[in-house]
Amino acid sequence: MAKIEIYTTPTCPYCHAAKSLLAQKGVAYDEIDVLDPEIRAAMTQRAKGRRTVPQIFIGETHVGGYDDMAALDRSGKLDPLLEA
């Protein structure tokens, strides 16, 4: 099972949607709160300049945000990524 990391803020509706989708898949994930400016800066660097939340990483793959992950799910490409 791939390690899943999701960078979030407490009030972000897309973050809640992403966590809900992962919960539906029955997978565990590490949630990283980016309210700390240093953590947000690290996320931005890791996400190649993307500053919005959520930013989702599955293993070494930068998935992007919730819309990106939902598109992968609709196309049938999310489950194999989660199982890698």
N, C-alpha and C positions, 0 to 999 in steps of 0.2 A: 504494500500500500504506500502510495506516495505521501510525503509530508506536505501538508497544506497550511499555508500561512495567509492570513487575511488582515490587511491593515484597515482599521476602522476608526470612526468617531462614534460616541454614544448616541447622537441624535440623527445620524445619517439614515434615511429610509432605504437607500440602495444597499447599505451595509446590512441592514436587517433582512432585506430580500435575499442577499447573497448567503447569509448565514442560514436562512430558512431553506434555501435550495440545497445547501450542503447537508443540513439536518435531514431533509427528505431522502437524500442519497445514503444516509446512515454513516457518514464519514466524520471522523474527528478532525479538528483543525485548531491551529494556534491563532488566537486573536491578538493583534498588536494595536493598542490605542495610540493614535498619532497626535494627541493633544500636546505632548512634549515636542517642542520645536526641533530638538536634535533627532528624535525618532522620525518625525515627518521628513526632515532633510535626508535621513538615511533611506527612507521609503522612496522619496523622489529620485534619488540617485539610482537606487536599485531598479526602479520602474522607468528608467531612461527618460526622466524629465516629467513624467506624469505626476501631477500634484493632487488629483482628486481621489476621494475614497469611495468605495473600497478599491484597493489594489490587491489582486489575488495572485498568489504563486502556488503552483502545484509542482512539487519537486523542484527542478531547475527551470521550469517553464513559467514565464510571466504571462498569465492569462489576460490580465487587464482588469476591467471593472465588472460590475454585475451584468451589464448588457452583453459584454463579451462572453462571460461564462454562460449566460442563458442561451446565447446563440450557439455555443459549442454543444450545449445540452440538446437543443432542438435538432442539431445536425447529427446527433449520435456520437460526437467526438469527445464528450466530457467523461463518460464512464470509462473508456479505455485509458484516458489520462489519469483518472483517479486510481485506477488499478495498477498502474505502472510501478 
